[in-house]
């Protein structure tokens, strides 16, 4: 019986100036020319101007998962151009 389908997991922390922000990772379109580097877009949304939020530096957890048979060696987070090596879990 085959095992579970391989999954790419990307997790991180985003530091924002106040509470009330949201952040998410999504696939970049189009992907780049190197098929071993998976491109993700980091989108950060500020709280609404009329929203009252605590004025405290806040860390937001972000998570992205993709079931894939591809063998990626790196993930690049855009637009910050942060590159992270891909490891394997046992």
Secondary structure per residue as TSV (DSSP state, phi and psi in degrees):
chain	resnum	aa	ss	phi	psi
A	1	X	-	360.0	128.7
A	2	X	-	-67.0	152.0
A	3	X	-	-78.1	-176.9
A	4	X	-	-64.7	150.5
A	5	X	-	-65.9	135.1
A	6	X	-	-58.8	143.6
A	7	X	E	-130.6	133.8
A	8	X	E	-87.0	122.3
A	9	X	E	-114.1	126.7
A	10	X	E	-124.8	123.8
A	11	X	E	-129.7	153.4
A	12	X	E	-168.4	175.5
A	13	X	E	-120.4	137.4
A	14	X	E	-118.9	124.9
A	15	X	E	-97.9	126.8
A	16	X	E	-124.0	159.1
A	17	X	S	-72.1	-22.8
A	18	X	S	-145.6	169.3
A	19	X	T	-70.0	167.9
A	20	X	T	96.3	-10.2
A	21	X	-	-79.0	157.6
A	22	X	E	-131.1	155.7
A	23	X	E	-145.5	148.3
A	24	X	E	-151.6	154.5
A	25	X	E	-106.7	136.9
A	26	X	E	-143.7	155.5
A	27	X	E	-62.1	137.1
A	28	X	-	-79.4	140.2
A	29	X	S	-126.3	125.6
A	30	X	S	-80.2	161.1
A	31	X	-	-67.5	162.3
A	32	X	-	-75.1	-175.9
A	33	X	S	-80.2	-18.7
A	34	X	-	-94.2	110.3
A	35	X	T	-69.0	-9.5
A	36	X	T	-90.4	-6.1
A	37	X	E	-112.3	117.1
A	38	X	E	-91.6	126.8
A	39	X	E	-98.9	130.8
A	40	X	E	-124.6	144.7
A	41	X	E	-98.2	133.0
A	42	X	E	-99.2	119.3
A	43	X	E	-111.0	125.5
A	44	X	E	-117.7	127.2
A	45	X	E	-112.7	128.1
A	46	X	-	-77.5	157.0
A	47	X	-	-65.5	156.8
A	48	X	-	-59.0	145.7
A	49	X	T	-57.1	-30.7
A	50	X	T	-92.2	2.1
A	51	X	-	-82.2	129.1
A	52	X	-	-86.7	121.5
A	53	X	-	-131.9	151.3
A	54	X	-	-61.9	136.9
A	55	X	-	-87.9	70.7
A	56	X	S	-139.0	136.1
A	57	X	-	-58.1	132.5
A	58	X	E	-128.5	144.2
A	59	X	E	-109.3	129.4
A	60	X	E	-110.1	132.8
A	61	X	E	-83.1	135.8
A	62	X	E	-121.6	148.4
A	63	X	E	-143.9	137.9
A	64	X	E	-137.9	135.8
A	65	X	E	-133.3	141.4
A	66	X	E	-145.8	124.2
A	67	X	E	-75.8	129.0
A	68	X	-	-158.6	149.4
A	69	X	-	-95.6	-8.0
A	70	X	-	-68.4	152.2
A	71	X	-	-107.8	94.8
A	72	X	-	-87.5	142.2
A	73	X	S	-101.5	-24.0
A	74	X	E	-146.7	157.9
A	75	X	E	-123.0	133.4
A	76	X	E	-113.7	128.2
A	77	X	E	-97.3	121.0
A	78	X	E	-106.3	151.2
A	79	X	T	-88.6	4.5
A	80	X	T	-77.2	-10.7
A	81	X	T	56.5	41.3
A	82	X	E	-87.1	123.7
A	83	X	E	-112.5	132.2
A	84	X	E	-126.9	135.1
A	85	X	E	-72.3	144.4
A	86	X	-	-91.0	129.4
A	87	X	-	-105.2	172.9
A	88	X	-	-118.2	142.5
A	89	X	-	-99.1	146.7
A	90	X	-	-108.1	360.0
